[in-house]
Each structure stands twice: as structure tokens, then as C-alpha cells.
Amino acid sequence: MIPPIPQPDPMPLPAPGWLLWALLMLTFLLHLVPMNLVLGGSILGAIARVRSRDGERPHEATLAHLVVKAMPVLISATVTFGVAALLFLQVLYGRVFFPSAIVMGWWWLSVIGVLILAYYAAYLLAYREDRLGGAGTGLAWLIAAVAGLIALIYGNNMTLMLKPQEIVTRYLADGRGVQLNLSDPTLVPRHLHMVLGALAVSGLAVAVVGVLRRKADPAFASWAVKYGAFYCGLATSVNIFAGLWWLAALPREVILQFMGGNPTPIIVLLAGILLTVSGAGALVMAASGRQPVLAVSAGVATLLTGIAMMLLTRDTVRNVSLAIAGFQPATWTAPQWGPIAIFGVLLVGAVVTVVWMVGALVRSPKTSP
């Protein structure tokens, strides 16, 4: 009989468990921001491209052009920080992560191919936008579709890994690596929650672009703050219901433990909801024209903090689910502080570089179509 959860590897962890967990949360948050901008930004950019084809909406044409120029950088940042987060995930949860990836192996490996397709499409748009004509709109929607597909494939793996016994059952039934976790009741609300969150973050980013370009292009800046506030507020409002749907779809025993004797998970969840709603509210104030710089800055701070709270809630659900399934984290450690220090320095350098590149793109006068 195949045990549902393999024994811990006969190798020590390269750092204390708490540090690996903290680095997982940090790198995943750093991955989540550009990932949301790729997924939500590609959708908003494609919509703006379609709406500006008649030539009567110059601000939306400018926005579509900005998205095109930023997309290669955002995809690179998503992959870079995503690899780091995935490595820490594998160290901590590899005994359930790898078996679920094997069950859906061909889908999991396909991410590389479709990601390369999106990457080429992004570069083609960025450097040949003026020559593509109507084909540019098709490429914009292709990038959005690929980003959504990759998110769905990852969601399948992250939900399936929480059910080790089902992984074994699925593998014994069909070991060709073609199965997905589409029957999981949490998959659809989880994916919807992610897409709506990406739209909200991308709306926030559009408002930030408006603030940064208020001197270079005041008319576009005013429009961008209002446009970003609209999408951020709308997506956040709907996302509250998607998040509650996701929580309600969790297994009963997970909900009972999540809402059990320890009040911390509930406090974190409520704080995340309150902060994200407050962030959207700050953007609405910015759209009214009252101190837009201060209001957008407050929206960035509260919304990003709310996202961090949501990540902690997601992590709690994962740990509770795996604990119920019998998963016990490895405890043997042999810290390798040299490589960890090098990683920390390179991580800071990567964050600074990406922020500088995005800022240069936003402020550049050449980003107008």
C-alpha cells in the first residue's frame, strides 16, 4: 500500500523552519504583486486597446501602450520572484507538492511552453506595436488568456496537494500525468478570487501611474486615477463575495479548526477584508480630486497590507488542511548561513532593480502612443 504522505527526506533543512516560512511568505508576496499586474493588467490593457480602436479615446490608447511597454518587465519579475517562492514551497511542502505535480504532470510541464508563448507575444507587442495593427489586439488577449491559464494550472496543484490520500487514489487510477483537480469545490471560487484580486491591484497600479504622470500629462493623470479607482473598487467589492464563497467551500473540518479556539486566524482574515476595502475606498477619494497623491498612497499601503493578511489566511488554511491529512513538517535542520546571506543580498538587489525599471517606464515621455 502506498502511504499518502512520504517520509521526510534524509537531509536536514538548510535553515530553521520559521525562517524558511518567512522567506516563503516574503517571496510569494513579491511574486504576487507583479503576477497580479500581469494577469489583471493584461486584461485591462486588452480592454483599453479594444475601446481605443476608434481613435476617440486617447487616454485608453495611452494606457494600452503603457501596459504593452511594461509587460516584458512584469513577466520577468513574476518569474524571478515566483521561482524563489516555489523553491521555499518545495523545501517545506515537497512531500505533498511533488506527488500532486506528478498526477497532473503534463499540465504542470505545459506551463513552461505557454509562458514562453506569452513572453514572445509581450516582446512582439512591445517592439512592433505600431506595425501589428489589429493583430496587436489578438496578442494582447493571448497574453491575458495565458496568464489566466497558468493561474488555473497552479491553482489545481495547490488545491490537490492538500489532499494526499486523493493524490494516491488518482495516481493508482491513472498514472499518465493528465489529471486536473477540477472537481474540487474550492477551485472555482479560489481562481475567481485571484482574478478579481489581480484586477483590483491593476486598477490600483493605473491610479499610481496617474499620480506619477500628473506633471507630464495632467489630463491623462486625472483620467487614470478615476479609471483605476473604478476597476479597483468594482473588483474589490465583488471579490468579497468570491472570498466568502471560497471559505464556505472549504471542507467542514478545516473550517471548524480555522475558526476554533485560536482567534488569530479570524482576526487576520477580518483585518485583510477591512484593509482591502479601505484601500479601494481611498482610491474613490482620490478619484474625487481631493488630495489624490495622499489618497493613492494610502490606497497602496492599505491594499498591499490587506493582501499580506490574505496570504497569511491562505497559509493557515493550507497548514490546517495538511495537519488534518496527517502531514508533519520536517524538524531536522543544518543551517547554511552563507548561501542564505547571499540570497538575501540578491533578493534586495532584484527588488530595487525591478522597481527602478518600472518607474523608468512609467515616467518616460516615450511611453505615449
Residue pairs with C-beta under 8 A, 6 or more apart in sequence:
2 168
2 171
2 172
3 168
4 164
4 165
4 167
4 168
4 325
4 326
5 95
5 96
5 164
5 325
5 326
5 327
6 95
6 99
7 95
8 95
8 328
8 330
8 332
9 94
9 95
9 330
12 332
12 333
12 334
13 20
13 91
13 330
13 332
13 333
13 334
14 20
14 91
14 333
14 334
14 335
14 336
14 339
14 340
15 23
15 333
15 335
15 336
15 340
16 333
16 335
17 92
17 329
17 330
17 331
17 333
19 340
20 88
20 91
20 92
21 88
21 92
23 84
23 88
24 85
24 88
24 89
24 92
25 308
25 311
25 312
25 315
27 81
27 84
27 85
27 88
27 347
28 81
28 85
28 89
28 311
29 307
29 308
29 311
30 81
30 84
30 85
30 347
30 351
31 78
31 81
31 82
31 84
31 85
32 307
32 311
33 201
33 304
33 307
34 74
34 75
34 77
34 78
34 81
34 354
35 78
35 82
35 151
35 198
36 197
36 198
36 201
36 202
37 70
37 74
37 198
37 201
37 202
37 205
38 71
38 74
38 75
38 78
38 143
38 147
39 144
39 147
39 148
39 151
39 194
39 195
39 198
39 202
40 195
40 197
40 198
40 199
40 200
40 201
40 202
40 203
40 235
41 67
41 70
41 71
41 74
41 198
41 202
41 205
42 67
42 71
42 140
42 143
42 144
42 147
43 144
43 198
43 199
43 202
44 63
44 67
44 199
44 202
44 203
44 206
44 231
45 63
45 64
45 66
45 67
45 68
45 71
45 140
45 144
46 64
46 137
46 140
46 141
46 143
46 144
48 57
48 60
48 61
48 63
48 64
48 67
49 60
49 61
49 64
49 136
49 137
49 140
50 137
51 57
51 60
52 58
52 60
52 61
52 64
53 137
55 61
59 219
59 220
59 223
59 224
59 227
61 369
62 217
62 220
62 367
62 368
62 369
63 206
63 209
63 224
63 227
64 140
64 369
65 129
65 367
65 368
65 369
66 209
66 361
66 362
66 367
67 140
68 122
68 125
68 126
68 129
68 136
68 140
69 126
69 361
69 367
70 358
70 361
70 362
71 122
71 125
71 126
71 143
72 119
72 122
72 123
72 126
73 354
73 357
73 358
73 361
74 358
75 115
75 118
75 119
75 122
76 354
77 354
79 115
80 350
80 354
81 350
84 343
84 347
89 97
90 97
90 98
92 329
93 161
93 318
93 322
93 327
95 327
96 161
96 162
96 164
96 167
96 322
96 325
96 327
97 157
97 161
99 161
99 164
99 167
99 168
99 171
100 157
100 160
100 161
100 167
100 181
101 108
101 157
102 171
102 177
103 160
103 167
103 170
103 171
103 175
103 177
103 179
104 153
104 156
104 157
104 160
104 177
104 178
104 179
104 180
104 181
105 177
105 178
106 176
106 177
106 178
107 153
107 156
107 177
107 178
107 180
108 153
108 157
108 177
110 153
111 150
111 153
111 154
114 146
114 149
114 150
115 146
115 150
117 142
117 146
118 142
118 143
118 146
118 147
121 139
121 142
121 143
121 146
122 143
124 132
124 139
125 132
125 136
125 139
125 140
125 143
129 136
129 369
132 139
148 195
151 191
151 194
151 195
152 191
153 180
155 187
155 190
155 191
155 194
156 180
156 181
156 182
156 184
156 187
157 181
158 318
159 181
159 184
159 186
159 187
159 190
160 166
160 167
160 170
160 181
160 184
161 167
162 318
162 321
162 322
162 325
163 321
163 325
164 322
164 325
164 326
164 327
165 325
170 179
181 187
185 249
186 246
186 249
186 250
189 242
189 243
189 245
189 246
189 249
190 246
192 242
192 245
193 239
193 242
193 243
193 245
193 246
196 235
196 236
196 238
196 239
196 242
197 235
197 239
197 307
197 310
199 231
199 232
199 234
199 235
200 231
200 232
200 235
200 236
200 239
200 276
200 280
200 303
201 232
201 303
201 307
202 231
203 227
203 228
203 229
203 230
203 231
203 232
203 233
203 234
203 235
203 283
204 228
204 232
204 279
204 283
204 296
204 299
204 300
204 303
205 228
206 224
206 227
206 228
206 231
207 224
207 225
207 227
207 228
207 229
207 232
207 283
207 286
207 287
207 296
207 299
208 228
208 296
208 300
209 224
209 228
209 362
210 220
210 221
210 222
210 223
210 224
210 225
210 227
210 228
210 292
210 296
211 221
211 225
211 286
211 292
211 293
211 296
212 359
212 362
212 363
213 220
213 221
213 224
213 362
213 363
214 221
214 222
214 292
214 293
216 363
216 365
217 368
222 289
225 283
225 286
225 287
225 292
225 296
226 287
228 283
229 280
229 283
229 284
229 286
229 287
230 287
232 279
232 280
232 283
232 299
232 303
233 280
233 281
233 283
233 284
236 276
236 277
236 279
236 280
237 280
239 276
240 273
240 277
243 273
243 310
247 255
250 258
250 317
250 321
251 321
251 324
253 324
254 317
254 320
254 321
254 324
257 320
257 323
257 324
258 265
258 266
258 316
258 317
258 320
259 265
259 266
265 313
265 316
268 309
268 312
268 313
268 316
269 309
269 310
269 313
271 306
271 309
272 306
272 307
272 308
272 309
272 310
272 312
272 313
273 306
274 306
275 302
275 303
275 305
275 306
275 309
276 302
276 303
276 306
276 307
276 310
277 306
278 302
278 306
279 298
279 299
279 300
279 301
279 302
279 303
279 304
279 306
280 299
280 303
282 295
282 296
282 298
282 299
282 302
283 295
283 296
283 299
285 291
285 295
286 292
286 295
286 296
286 299
361 367
